[in-house]
Amino acid sequence: MSAERDESSEPMASLEIRKGMDSVLDVGGLRFVACRREVDVIDGGITLYVHSATPGDERELLRFDLFRQRPHYHAPATNEKETSIDASRSASIEEWGVENLTQRAGALVVEAGFADLAPNLDLASIRAAANDLRSLLAGLAEPTEISHFPIPSARLAAIRGEATA
């Protein structure tokens, strides 16, 4: 008998995600795609996707959820495991994102498992784009698009910090 639960028999709820329009910055072989996202009543802030922008290669490499309560990133972007962000040495979580992405782009791309891409990056251009990235993040539109995702009711209650019967 399997120790795993059969989530298909659990009562389901709906997780609401509100998203703003994407803004894009291409620099040094990377494409930064940013938007504002609100995850139900749980958390939200800026999500910053990092893609390869080299010709013929548009892989999504990293995802940074620069959220108010639980800032974290995913390396690679498809990894469900979150790496927590400690932004205590930065003025804000957004500044942490700008500093790390512009100063550590090569190392982050390698951490995400894309070492083959790292030698193709123009790290000097990426470092020089810090103010452009700050402007991109500062100018993001408020969320207007709404999506709903099914999630087990007990899991959503736990995420919200609600007691379950």
N, C-alpha and C positions, 0 to 999 in steps of 0.2 A: 504494500500500500504506500502510495506517495505521501511525503510529508507536506507537499505543497497544497495550498487551498485551491479550490476551483472557483475563481473569481466570477465565472459566468453565472453562478447561482446566487451571487450576492446582489442585494438591492443596489441599484445604480442611481447616481445623482449626476448633475450637470455642472461642470466647472466652466465659468465664464471667463474668457480672455478678451480684453479690449485692447486694440492696437491702433497706433497712429501710422501715418504714411511713412514709407521708407525714405531716407536720405542717404546718398551714396558719395563716397570719396575714394577715388583710385589714386594710389601712390606707391611707387617703389615695388611693383609686382603684387600688391595686395589691394583688395577691394573691401572697404569698410562700409557695411550697410547697417544703419542705425534706425531705431524707432522707439517710441514710448510704448510700454505695455503695462497693463494692469491685470493682475491675476486674481480674479474674483475679488473678495474683500481682503485677501490674504497679504498681498505684497505687490510691488510694482516699481517701475522706474524705467531705465533705459536698457534696451537689449541691443548689443552690438555684435553683429555677425562679421567674421573675417573670412573672406574667400581668397583663393588664388586669383590673380588677375593677369597671369601670364597667358599669352596666346595659346588657345586650345586647351587650357586648363582652368576650369572654374570651380574646383572643389571647394566645399565649405570646410574650413580648417578649424576654426574656434568659434565659441559663442560665449559672450560675456553678458551676464545678467546683472547689471549694475543697479540692483534693487535696494530699496530703503532698509528693509529688515534683514534680509538674507542675501547679501551680495555674493556672487559666486561665478565661476566660469566652468566651461566644459572643454576638455582637450582630449580627443578631438571633439568637434561640435556634436557628433552623433553619440558621444559617451553619455549615458544617463548619470554617471557618477559626477557629483559636483565637487569642485575644489573651492573651498571657502576663501573669501577675500578679506584680509585684514587691512582696512584702509585707515587705520588709526594714525598713520604718519602722513597722510595726505589731507589737504583742505576739504576734500569731498570724495565720494566714491567715483564720480565722473573724472576727477583729476587723477585718481589712482589709475583708472582705465587709460587715460591719455598717457600718463607717465610710463606705465608698463608696456602698452602697445607700441609706443614710439621708441622707447629705450631698449626693450627686450624682444622685439618682434622676431628676430631670428631664433632665439632660444624658445619662445613660445611655439613657433611653428614646428621646431624639432620635438618639443614636449608633446605636441599633438600627434606626432608620428609621421610628419611630412619632411623628414630630413632631406629628401631628394629635392625639395623646393627651396630650402634655405639658401643654397649658393646662388640662386637666381634673383634673390631679393636685393633691392638697392636700399641698404640699411641707412645710408646717409640721407637719402630723400625721405625715408619714413621718419627718421629723427627730426628732420627739418619741417615736417608737416604737423607738428604738435599743435600749433595755433589753428591750423585748418581743421584738425580733428576737434578741438575745443569748440570752434564755431559751428561745426556740424552738429555736435551734441546739444549746444545751447539753442539751436534753431529748430529743434524737432517739434512737430505738430502734436497736439493733444490727441489721445485715442478717439477714433470715430467708428472703426470697424469692430464688430462684435462677433465672436465665435463661441461655440459651446462644445465641450469635449466630455464624453462619458467617463465617469470615474466611480469606483465603488463608494457607496454612501459612507461607510465607516472610515475609509481613507480620507475622504473630503472632510468629514467631521474632525478627524484627528489633526489634519493640516490646519483647520480653522481653530483648533483648540477647544472644540465643543465636546461635551460628554455624550456618550452614546448609551442607549438603553441596554 
